[in-house]
Amino acid sequence: MKVNTYKAIMSGTLVLLFPMMVGCSVFSSDSKYSNDPAVAAQLDEVQALKREVKEAERLADEAEEREKAAKNRLKAAEHELKALQSRAKRESSY
């Protein structure tokens, strides 16, 4: 009895999942394999623009990091200037 129940559950699950698996594999495929050259050209252009956007985002992130580093160097230089000024002031007051 248990074997028949197990087989029934498995076959029912496969019957329900098979159309979903086939549908996902059909619909998730790229349109790159289209016979229409206009579609293929447009897809290539979209892919090129996506790469361009990713590169621009990468460059923007690098620029932000450089800006943060420059601000940190500026703060360090300002602190050093204040320390030198206060030391010079102390030495001149002797």
PyMOL commands that place a pseudoatom at each C-alpha (Angstrom):
pseudoatom trace, name=CA, resn=MET, resi=1, chain=A, elem=C, hetatm=0, pos=[0.000, 0.000, 0.000]
pseudoatom trace, name=CA, resn=LYS, resi=2, chain=A, elem=C, hetatm=0, pos=[2.796, 2.422, 0.897]
pseudoatom trace, name=CA, resn=VAL, resi=3, chain=A, elem=C, hetatm=0, pos=[4.645, 1.774, -2.370]
pseudoatom trace, name=CA, resn=ASN, resi=4, chain=A, elem=C, hetatm=0, pos=[1.529, 2.558, -4.414]
pseudoatom trace, name=CA, resn=THR, resi=5, chain=A, elem=C, hetatm=0, pos=[0.952, 5.766, -2.441]
pseudoatom trace, name=CA, resn=TYR, resi=6, chain=A, elem=C, hetatm=0, pos=[4.584, 6.827, -2.921]
pseudoatom trace, name=CA, resn=LYS, resi=7, chain=A, elem=C, hetatm=0, pos=[4.362, 6.162, -6.671]
pseudoatom trace, name=CA, resn=ALA, resi=8, chain=A, elem=C, hetatm=0, pos=[1.114, 8.073, -6.919]
pseudoatom trace, name=CA, resn=ILE, resi=9, chain=A, elem=C, hetatm=0, pos=[2.568, 11.064, -5.086]
pseudoatom trace, name=CA, resn=MET, resi=10, chain=A, elem=C, hetatm=0, pos=[5.702, 11.065, -7.234]
pseudoatom trace, name=CA, resn=SER, resi=11, chain=A, elem=C, hetatm=0, pos=[3.826, 10.721, -10.500]
pseudoatom trace, name=CA, resn=GLY, resi=12, chain=A, elem=C, hetatm=0, pos=[1.400, 13.472, -9.466]
pseudoatom trace, name=CA, resn=THR, resi=13, chain=A, elem=C, hetatm=0, pos=[4.297, 15.752, -8.567]
pseudoatom trace, name=CA, resn=LEU, resi=14, chain=A, elem=C, hetatm=0, pos=[6.022, 15.068, -11.875]
pseudoatom trace, name=CA, resn=VAL, resi=15, chain=A, elem=C, hetatm=0, pos=[2.805, 15.714, -13.780]
pseudoatom trace, name=CA, resn=LEU, resi=16, chain=A, elem=C, hetatm=0, pos=[2.523, 19.103, -12.070]
pseudoatom trace, name=CA, resn=LEU, resi=17, chain=A, elem=C, hetatm=0, pos=[6.193, 20.082, -12.309]
pseudoatom trace, name=CA, resn=PHE, resi=18, chain=A, elem=C, hetatm=0, pos=[6.966, 18.928, -15.843]
pseudoatom trace, name=CA, resn=PRO, resi=19, chain=A, elem=C, hetatm=0, pos=[4.973, 21.656, -17.645]
pseudoatom trace, name=CA, resn=MET, resi=20, chain=A, elem=C, hetatm=0, pos=[6.542, 24.295, -15.413]
pseudoatom trace, name=CA, resn=MET, resi=21, chain=A, elem=C, hetatm=0, pos=[10.079, 23.024, -16.118]
pseudoatom trace, name=CA, resn=VAL, resi=22, chain=A, elem=C, hetatm=0, pos=[9.478, 22.917, -19.844]
pseudoatom trace, name=CA, resn=GLY, resi=23, chain=A, elem=C, hetatm=0, pos=[7.814, 26.332, -19.840]
pseudoatom trace, name=CA, resn=CYS, resi=24, chain=A, elem=C, hetatm=0, pos=[10.656, 27.915, -17.893]
pseudoatom trace, name=CA, resn=SER, resi=25, chain=A, elem=C, hetatm=0, pos=[13.261, 26.467, -20.213]
pseudoatom trace, name=CA, resn=VAL, resi=26, chain=A, elem=C, hetatm=0, pos=[11.385, 27.722, -23.283]
pseudoatom trace, name=CA, resn=PHE, resi=27, chain=A, elem=C, hetatm=0, pos=[10.594, 31.206, -22.016]
pseudoatom trace, name=CA, resn=SER, resi=28, chain=A, elem=C, hetatm=0, pos=[13.892, 31.925, -20.309]
pseudoatom trace, name=CA, resn=SER, resi=29, chain=A, elem=C, hetatm=0, pos=[15.975, 31.404, -23.437]
pseudoatom trace, name=CA, resn=ASP, resi=30, chain=A, elem=C, hetatm=0, pos=[17.556, 34.441, -25.097]
pseudoatom trace, name=CA, resn=SER, resi=31, chain=A, elem=C, hetatm=0, pos=[16.104, 35.864, -28.269]
pseudoatom trace, name=CA, resn=LYS, resi=32, chain=A, elem=C, hetatm=0, pos=[19.622, 35.922, -29.694]
pseudoatom trace, name=CA, resn=TYR, resi=33, chain=A, elem=C, hetatm=0, pos=[18.773, 32.921, -31.797]
pseudoatom trace, name=CA, resn=SER, resi=34, chain=A, elem=C, hetatm=0, pos=[16.088, 34.798, -33.659]
pseudoatom trace, name=CA, resn=ASN, resi=35, chain=A, elem=C, hetatm=0, pos=[16.157, 34.603, -37.435]
pseudoatom trace, name=CA, resn=ASP, resi=36, chain=A, elem=C, hetatm=0, pos=[15.234, 38.277, -37.713]
pseudoatom trace, name=CA, resn=PRO, resi=37, chain=A, elem=C, hetatm=0, pos=[18.420, 40.334, -38.179]
pseudoatom trace, name=CA, resn=ALA, resi=38, chain=A, elem=C, hetatm=0, pos=[16.769, 43.452, -36.766]
pseudoatom trace, name=CA, resn=VAL, resi=39, chain=A, elem=C, hetatm=0, pos=[15.997, 41.615, -33.518]
pseudoatom trace, name=CA, resn=ALA, resi=40, chain=A, elem=C, hetatm=0, pos=[19.527, 40.239, -33.309]
pseudoatom trace, name=CA, resn=ALA, resi=41, chain=A, elem=C, hetatm=0, pos=[21.016, 43.687, -33.972]
pseudoatom trace, name=CA, resn=GLN, resi=42, chain=A, elem=C, hetatm=0, pos=[18.805, 45.300, -31.348]
pseudoatom trace, name=CA, resn=LEU, resi=43, chain=A, elem=C, hetatm=0, pos=[19.723, 42.589, -28.835]
pseudoatom trace, name=CA, resn=ASP, resi=44, chain=A, elem=C, hetatm=0, pos=[23.413, 43.213, -29.526]
pseudoatom trace, name=CA, resn=GLU, resi=45, chain=A, elem=C, hetatm=0, pos=[22.894, 46.932, -28.997]
pseudoatom trace, name=CA, resn=VAL, resi=46, chain=A, elem=C, hetatm=0, pos=[21.073, 46.311, -25.720]
pseudoatom trace, name=CA, resn=GLN, resi=47, chain=A, elem=C, hetatm=0, pos=[23.885, 44.052, -24.525]
pseudoatom trace, name=CA, resn=ALA, resi=48, chain=A, elem=C, hetatm=0, pos=[26.493, 46.675, -25.479]
pseudoatom trace, name=CA, resn=LEU, resi=49, chain=A, elem=C, hetatm=0, pos=[24.571, 49.365, -23.607]
pseudoatom trace, name=CA, resn=LYS, resi=50, chain=A, elem=C, hetatm=0, pos=[24.294, 47.135, -20.540]
pseudoatom trace, name=CA, resn=ARG, resi=51, chain=A, elem=C, hetatm=0, pos=[28.073, 46.637, -20.596]
pseudoatom trace, name=CA, resn=GLU, resi=52, chain=A, elem=C, hetatm=0, pos=[28.536, 50.392, -20.982]
pseudoatom trace, name=CA, resn=VAL, resi=53, chain=A, elem=C, hetatm=0, pos=[26.278, 51.065, -17.989]
pseudoatom trace, name=CA, resn=LYS, resi=54, chain=A, elem=C, hetatm=0, pos=[28.178, 48.545, -15.855]
pseudoatom trace, name=CA, resn=GLU, resi=55, chain=A, elem=C, hetatm=0, pos=[31.487, 50.161, -16.829]
pseudoatom trace, name=CA, resn=ALA, resi=56, chain=A, elem=C, hetatm=0, pos=[30.136, 53.625, -15.999]
pseudoatom trace, name=CA, resn=GLU, resi=57, chain=A, elem=C, hetatm=0, pos=[28.904, 52.388, -12.615]
pseudoatom trace, name=CA, resn=ARG, resi=58, chain=A, elem=C, hetatm=0, pos=[32.322, 50.864, -11.927]
pseudoatom trace, name=CA, resn=LEU, resi=59, chain=A, elem=C, hetatm=0, pos=[34.050, 54.113, -12.825]
pseudoatom trace, name=CA, resn=ALA, resi=60, chain=A, elem=C, hetatm=0, pos=[31.644, 56.076, -10.627]
pseudoatom trace, name=CA, resn=ASP, resi=61, chain=A, elem=C, hetatm=0, pos=[32.382, 53.767, -7.696]
pseudoatom trace, name=CA, resn=GLU, resi=62, chain=A, elem=C, hetatm=0, pos=[36.118, 54.225, -8.240]
pseudoatom trace, name=CA, resn=ALA, resi=63, chain=A, elem=C, hetatm=0, pos=[35.677, 57.998, -8.372]
pseudoatom trace, name=CA, resn=GLU, resi=64, chain=A, elem=C, hetatm=0, pos=[33.761, 57.927, -5.084]
pseudoatom trace, name=CA, resn=GLU, resi=65, chain=A, elem=C, hetatm=0, pos=[36.556, 55.922, -3.474]
pseudoatom trace, name=CA, resn=ARG, resi=66, chain=A, elem=C, hetatm=0, pos=[39.167, 58.394, -4.753]
pseudoatom trace, name=CA, resn=GLU, resi=67, chain=A, elem=C, hetatm=0, pos=[37.059, 61.263, -3.402]
pseudoatom trace, name=CA, resn=LYS, resi=68, chain=A, elem=C, hetatm=0, pos=[36.849, 59.633, 0.035]
pseudoatom trace, name=CA, resn=ALA, resi=69, chain=A, elem=C, hetatm=0, pos=[40.607, 59.051, 0.064]
pseudoatom trace, name=CA, resn=ALA, resi=70, chain=A, elem=C, hetatm=0, pos=[41.273, 62.674, -0.918]
pseudoatom trace, name=CA, resn=LYS, resi=71, chain=A, elem=C, hetatm=0, pos=[38.951, 63.934, 1.836]
pseudoatom trace, name=CA, resn=ASN, resi=72, chain=A, elem=C, hetatm=0, pos=[40.749, 61.747, 4.365]
pseudoatom trace, name=CA, resn=ARG, resi=73, chain=A, elem=C, hetatm=0, pos=[44.137, 63.079, 3.231]
pseudoatom trace, name=CA, resn=LEU, resi=74, chain=A, elem=C, hetatm=0, pos=[42.787, 66.634, 3.477]
pseudoatom trace, name=CA, resn=LYS, resi=75, chain=A, elem=C, hetatm=0, pos=[41.550, 66.064, 7.038]
pseudoatom trace, name=CA, resn=ALA, resi=76, chain=A, elem=C, hetatm=0, pos=[44.898, 64.563, 8.020]
pseudoatom trace, name=CA, resn=ALA, resi=77, chain=A, elem=C, hetatm=0, pos=[46.753, 67.521, 6.516]
pseudoatom trace, name=CA, resn=GLU, resi=78, chain=A, elem=C, hetatm=0, pos=[44.459, 69.979, 8.323]
pseudoatom trace, name=CA, resn=HIS, resi=79, chain=A, elem=C, hetatm=0, pos=[45.040, 68.205, 11.643]
pseudoatom trace, name=CA, resn=GLU, resi=80, chain=A, elem=C, hetatm=0, pos=[48.779, 68.227, 11.042]
pseudoatom trace, name=CA, resn=LEU, resi=81, chain=A, elem=C, hetatm=0, pos=[48.625, 71.955, 10.220]
pseudoatom trace, name=CA, resn=LYS, resi=82, chain=A, elem=C, hetatm=0, pos=[46.762, 72.667, 13.454]
pseudoatom trace, name=CA, resn=ALA, resi=83, chain=A, elem=C, hetatm=0, pos=[49.310, 70.653, 15.424]
pseudoatom trace, name=CA, resn=LEU, resi=84, chain=A, elem=C, hetatm=0, pos=[52.211, 72.515, 13.790]
pseudoatom trace, name=CA, resn=GLN, resi=85, chain=A, elem=C, hetatm=0, pos=[50.540, 75.880, 14.403]
pseudoatom trace, name=CA, resn=SER, resi=86, chain=A, elem=C, hetatm=0, pos=[49.926, 75.116, 18.064]
pseudoatom trace, name=CA, resn=ARG, resi=87, chain=A, elem=C, hetatm=0, pos=[53.518, 73.892, 18.486]
pseudoatom trace, name=CA, resn=ALA, resi=88, chain=A, elem=C, hetatm=0, pos=[54.864, 77.006, 16.781]
pseudoatom trace, name=CA, resn=LYS, resi=89, chain=A, elem=C, hetatm=0, pos=[52.682, 79.165, 19.000]
pseudoatom trace, name=CA, resn=ARG, resi=90, chain=A, elem=C, hetatm=0, pos=[53.962, 77.401, 22.152]
pseudoatom trace, name=CA, resn=GLU, resi=91, chain=A, elem=C, hetatm=0, pos=[57.587, 77.738, 21.036]
pseudoatom trace, name=CA, resn=SER, resi=92, chain=A, elem=C, hetatm=0, pos=[57.210, 81.431, 20.273]
pseudoatom trace, name=CA, resn=SER, resi=93, chain=A, elem=C, hetatm=0, pos=[55.668, 82.112, 23.670]
pseudoatom trace, name=CA, resn=TYR, resi=94, chain=A, elem=C, hetatm=0, pos=[58.819, 80.868, 25.516]
for i in range(1, 94): cmd.bond("trace and resi %d" % i, "trace and resi %d" % (i + 1))
show_as sticks, trace
zoom trace
